Amino acid sequence: MAAPHSDQENVFLASLAQGSVIWVACTDRRQEGEWECEGSQDGQGIYTNWWVARGQPDNIGGNEHCATIWSPDKKWNDYRCNGEQLAVCKQQPLTHCFTTNSDGRLEADSCL
């Protein structure tokens, strides 16, 4: 799952949600209030965009330990981890190599 590390990435993830709520790969399950995000080391320098005007994160009911983005405002909310939301997966780009001949056509032994 994806976790934004900048305002630009946060806006991009929210745009993929197209008006829905999506998961962010961040949790405070290990220690309440100490958020850890995918791709960050020991909570150091993590990016967050909590909906502070609405008191987020608030851990209502004592069981909101996962983060979501509400896409219209691009702000984060803590939510129960067993809730049903959309998720965006992060994948490293694939490497492809192509060899072309002098006519610009692919050679038969090109790799994918």
C-alpha positions in Angstrom: 0.0 0.0 0.0 1.2 3.6 -0.6 2.1 6.3 1.9 2.7 9.8 0.6 6.0 11.4 1.6 5.2 14.9 0.4 2.3 17.3 -0.4 2.8 16.4 -4.1 2.4 12.7 -3.5 -0.6 13.3 -1.1 -2.4 15.3 -3.9 -1.6 12.5 -6.4 -3.0 9.8 -4.2 -6.1 11.8 -3.4 -6.6 12.3 -7.2 -6.6 8.6 -7.7 -9.4 8.2 -5.2 -11.8 10.3 -7.3 -13.9 11.5 -4.4 -13.6 8.4 -2.3 -11.8 7.6 1.0 -8.5 5.7 0.6 -6.1 4.0 3.0 -2.7 5.4 3.7 0.0 3.0 4.6 0.4 4.5 8.1 -0.5 3.1 11.5 -0.1 3.7 15.2 -0.9 0.1 16.3 2.4 -0.4 18.1 2.1 2.8 20.2 -0.9 5.1 20.3 -0.1 8.5 18.8 3.3 7.4 17.3 2.6 7.0 13.6 4.7 4.8 11.4 4.4 4.9 7.6 5.5 2.6 4.9 8.9 3.7 3.6 9.9 5.7 6.8 12.5 4.7 9.3 11.3 4.6 13.0 8.9 7.4 12.6 11.6 9.8 11.6 10.6 12.6 9.2 7.3 11.0 8.3 4.9 13.1 6.2 1.3 13.5 7.5 -1.6 15.7 6.5 -4.0 15.3 9.4 -7.4 17.1 9.3 -6.4 19.2 12.3 -9.5 21.5 12.0 -11.6 18.4 12.8 -9.4 17.2 15.6 -7.6 14.4 13.7 -6.2 12.0 14.6 -8.6 11.4 17.5 -8.7 7.6 18.0 -12.5 7.6 18.7 -13.5 4.5 20.6 -9.9 3.7 21.2 -9.6 1.6 18.0 -8.7 4.0 15.2 -5.1 3.0 14.3 -4.9 3.3 10.6 -4.9 6.4 8.3 -7.1 7.4 5.4 -7.2 10.3 3.0 -10.5 12.0 2.3 -9.9 12.9 -1.3 -11.9 16.1 -1.7 -9.9 17.9 1.0 -6.8 15.7 0.8 -6.7 15.6 4.6 -6.0 12.6 6.8 -8.3 10.9 9.3 -7.5 8.0 11.6 -9.9 5.1 11.2 -10.5 1.6 12.4 -8.2 -0.8 10.5 -10.9 -3.3 9.7 -13.0 -0.6 7.8 -13.7 -1.0 4.1 -11.9 1.6 2.1 -10.1 1.7 -1.3 -6.3 1.2 -1.3 -3.6 2.4 -3.7 -0.7 0.0 -4.1 2.9 1.1 -4.7 5.0 -0.8 -7.2 8.6 -0.3 -8.4 8.7 0.4 -12.2 9.5 -2.5 -14.4 12.5 -2.5 -16.6 12.2 -3.4 -20.2 14.8 -3.4 -22.9 14.2 -3.2 -26.6 16.7 -3.5 -29.5 15.7 -2.0 -32.8 17.2 -2.5 -36.2 18.1 0.3 -38.7 14.4 0.4 -39.8 13.3 1.1 -36.2 11.7 -2.4 -35.9 12.1 -4.5 -32.8 14.8 -7.2 -33.1 13.6 -10.8 -32.5 15.9 -11.3 -29.5 14.8 -8.2 -27.6 14.0 -8.9 -24.0 10.9 -7.9 -22.0 
